[in-house]
Amino acid sequence: MVQYFIEECGAAARGCDGDAIPPICYAAVHGDMEMCELLLAHGASARQKTADGRPAVQMAGELNHWETVRMLCKHGANPWTFGFATDIRDGYGANGVTFC
C-alpha cells in the first residue's frame, strides 16, 4: 500500500507525519527492512531524524533490530549519534558500531 501511495499518488518518502516523524523512522522501529529499502529507493535518507533528533538507526537499535541497523548504516546512517554506538547493546554485548 505504501508503495502505491509513493509511486501512484506522489506521496513523499522523505516527508514527515503530523508529529514530525519520517516514515523511515516508523519502519526502523518495526524492523521493517523491506519498507526501509522501499523508502530509501524513493528518496528517503538513512540519516533522517525525528523532530527531537532521534535518527532511524538509533530507533532500530533500541529495539534490537540489528539487521535493520546494519542496512541503514550501509545506506549512510551514522551509528555515532546520541551515544547509540556505545550505549545500546544487543544480548551479547555488541554495540551499534559492531553492526555497522
GUSEMI-11402 format. One line per field, with one value per residue (C-alpha): residue in three letters; x, y, z; residue number from 0. Coordinates in Angstrom, 3 decimals, always signed. Layout:
N
code c(ALA, ...);
c1 c(X, ...);
c2 c(Y, ...);
c3 c(Z, ...);
pos c(NUM, ...);
This chain:
100
code c(MET, VAL, GLN, TYR, PHE, ILE, GLU, GLU, CYS, GLY, ALA, ALA, ALA, ARG, GLY, CYS, ASP, GLY, ASP, ALA, ILE, PRO, PRO, ILE, CYS, TYR, ALA, ALA, VAL, HIS, GLY, ASP, MET, GLU, MET, CYS, GLU, LEU, LEU, LEU, ALA, HIS, GLY, ALA, SER, ALA, ARG, GLN, LYS, THR, ALA, ASP, GLY, ARG, PRO, ALA, VAL, GLN, MET, ALA, GLY, GLU, LEU, ASN, HIS, TRP, GLU, THR, VAL, ARG, MET, LEU, CYS, LYS, HIS, GLY, ALA, ASN, PRO, TRP, THR, PHE, GLY, PHE, ALA, THR, ASP, ILE, ARG, ASP, GLY, TYR, GLY, ALA, ASN, GLY, VAL, THR, PHE, CYS);
c1 c(+0.000, +2.805, +4.424, +1.138, +0.942, +4.562, +4.565, +0.997, -0.075, +3.218, +3.464, +6.825, +9.051, +11.131, +8.203, +7.018, +3.703, +1.925, +4.313, +7.362, +8.315, +9.609, +8.296, +11.757, +11.748, +8.456, +9.867, +13.064, +11.143, +9.350, +12.489, +10.778, +13.777, +11.624, +9.845, +13.145, +14.524, +11.380, +11.570, +15.304, +14.728, +12.226, +14.280, +14.231, +17.538, +19.049, +20.097, +16.599, +15.662, +12.548, +11.805, +13.592, +16.688, +16.432, +17.755, +16.147, +19.287, +19.053, +15.363, +16.050, +18.906, +16.885, +14.502, +17.245, +16.504, +20.183, +19.754, +17.859, +20.686, +23.208, +21.132, +20.659, +24.412, +25.114, +22.900, +24.790, +23.276, +25.669, +25.939, +27.764, +24.642, +23.287, +25.675, +23.954, +27.242, +28.377, +25.297, +22.863, +23.931, +22.426, +22.102, +25.735, +27.224, +27.766, +27.058, +25.867, +29.294, +29.626, +26.646, +27.809);
c2 c(+0.000, +2.424, +1.664, +2.582, +5.932, +6.736, +5.597, +6.339, +9.222, +11.058, +10.695, +11.892, +9.095, +11.775, +13.613, +13.553, +12.932, +15.428, +14.559, +15.275, +11.602, +10.473, +7.179, +5.602, +6.013, +4.119, +1.376, +1.215, +0.957, -2.095, -3.577, -3.496, -3.719, -4.097, -0.831, +0.908, -0.225, +0.986, +4.393, +4.715, +3.829, +6.683, +9.452, +8.883, +9.308, +6.756, +9.784, +11.156, +12.052, +12.789, +16.350, +15.611, +14.479, +10.696, +9.024, +5.950, +3.887, +4.630, +3.754, +0.392, -0.350, +0.484, -2.309, -4.773, -4.691, -5.252, -6.271, -3.017, -1.135, -2.781, -1.993, +1.667, +2.014, +0.624, +3.430, +6.126, +6.188, +7.381, +4.988, +7.638, +9.647, +10.140, +7.579, +4.879, +3.413, +2.690, +2.783, +0.411, -3.219, -6.481, -9.521, -10.472, -7.080, -5.922, -2.236, -0.183, +0.086, -3.698, -3.889, -1.171);
c3 c(+0.000, +0.836, -2.491, -4.213, -2.421, -3.245, -6.860, -7.939, -5.730, -5.312, -1.529, -0.219, +1.099, +2.813, +4.400, +7.996, +9.700, +11.969, +14.795, +12.583, +12.371, +8.979, +7.565, +7.679, +11.465, +11.709, +9.501, +11.580, +14.863, +13.499, +11.952, +8.572, +6.262, +3.153, +3.927, +4.705, +1.341, -0.449, +1.226, +0.530, -3.122, -3.353, -1.770, +1.970, +3.772, +6.143, +8.219, +8.747, +12.306, +14.302, +15.456, +18.736, +16.837, +17.150, +13.978, +12.451, +13.143, +16.862, +16.953, +15.293, +17.680, +20.771, +19.801, +18.805, +15.087, +14.293, +10.660, +10.105, +11.834, +9.509, +6.414, +7.434, +8.053, +4.580, +3.271, +5.173, +8.666, +11.342, +14.328, +16.378, +17.159, +20.686, +22.158, +20.130, +19.010, +22.551, +24.790, +23.072, +23.099, +21.989, +24.276, +23.635, +24.469, +20.874, +20.313, +17.332, +15.741, +15.746, +13.429, +11.058);
pos c(0, 1, 2, 3, 4, 5, 6, 7, 8, 9, 10, 11, 12, 13, 14, 15, 16, 17, 18, 19, 20, 21, 22, 23, 24, 25, 26, 27, 28, 29, 30, 31, 32, 33, 34, 35, 36, 37, 38, 39, 40, 41, 42, 43, 44, 45, 46, 47, 48, 49, 50, 51, 52, 53, 54, 55, 56, 57, 58, 59, 60, 61, 62, 63, 64, 65, 66, 67, 68, 69, 70, 71, 72, 73, 74, 75, 76, 77, 78, 79, 80, 81, 82, 83, 84, 85, 86, 87, 88, 89, 90, 91, 92, 93, 94, 95, 96, 97, 98, 99);
